[in-house]
């Protein structure tokens, strides 16, 4: 079954605005290019902010709307399900029918959903707003990334643009934690949702005049069977992992969703091998840079989210730090990420994205291992320094894995490539805490559990760094 498309001569894609370099440096952005980059990065930052800004407000939200402690997880899961489940589908729809159109539609939906969540009068209306926010984010993220990679040509300009985007992505999570607490204490939890509504409106006003339309020159039919199976599989998998983070893997619904997700994703792989215009190109997945780049991205996101989770428990429960002082620790981490983002393009320019990815993963693993030096009496300084340095390596891995996956991919397949990048990001953020984070509370003490998680985390990152090195640097796969 397929969606029919017109048989008339296809219209070539609208060219991106030129971004010439001053003095042939290749690193200077024109004024218009800076505005385009600002709009695209602001949208990504807004979505990243949404992942964390509500976390510290959950207790107040629950009391206000009558959500039980057990039901509070749905404030997070309702967003995570559609935002991760529909990424690949929306990335491909943007390729075929216009990335700019879908990007603007996603912004409009995200803003309206944020307003609904702000004005929510009961749990159902709030959760509906969160789910629609997630659906809007699923349209914004892959199309925004595709617009970025097709607007900025491969090379120094794209490296610089992705460096800024990756920095703001990482910073958005940290700022969300700090801003969410401050706004909830002073203005109430609804202000966190109102902030997102206003942000979406600002970007939506600026975007139409700046962003060029971008789509594939040809209009192949949409792979409906592939869309159904991958979306269903991702929804089931994200539900299982999100719920397991709260209740463990023993629940019947968690096990059923996990099995259903794996079965649907297996069927999806079979469907894609036979589809004329697949949603995910299996030859693309056979590219070592695409496959191993996404493995590196999955690990850097999942393992760093686990580190932040267990360090939050350690700082507050073991050391007795207040929420504010804990926020300061992660504020320093955010500053370190900004510094790393400013230097990452230069490092990538010298060593190439693949070697930068490998080195960044190795650095993240080693600095996570350094966190084992924390103690029960004092350890805030060790934690601050080590997690900040680890975050600098993490930021390098985020930027370089995106470049590794998208480099050399034709413009008409950028939506496929960036859809994989963003899906990896979302799944990575989802699986780390349920797979490892729960071990922090199951040991003989919280402190011993935290150390166990940090040790396993470091081993996994270092092992994957070695595997990625073997995968992307062997034979013909070399940095050019």
Buried (B, 14 or more C-beta within 10 A) or exposed (E): EEBEBEEEEEEEBEEBBEBEBEEEEBBBBBEEBBBBBBBBBBBBBBBBBBBBBBBBBBEBBBEBBEBEEEEBBBBBBBBBBBBBBBBBBBBBBBBBBBBBBBBBBBBBBBBBBBBBBBBBEEBEBBBBBBBBBBBBBBBBBBBBBBBBBBBBBBEBBBBBBBBBBBBBBBBBBBBBBBBBBBBBBEEBBBBBBBBBBBBBBBBBEBBEEBBBBBBBEEBBBBBBBBBBBBBBBBBBBBBBBBBBBBBEBEBEEBEEBBEBBBBBBEBBBEBBEEBEBBBBBEEBBEBBBBBBBBBBBBBBBBBBBBBBBBBBBBBBBBBEBEBEEBBBBBBBBBBBBBBBBEEBBBBBBEBBBBBBBBBBBBBBBBBBBBBBEBEEEEBBEBBBBBBBBBBBBBBBBBBBBBBBBBBEBEBBBBBBBBBBBBBBBBBBBBBBBBBBBBBBBEBEEBBEBBBBBBBBBBEBBBEBBEBBBEBBBEEEEEBE
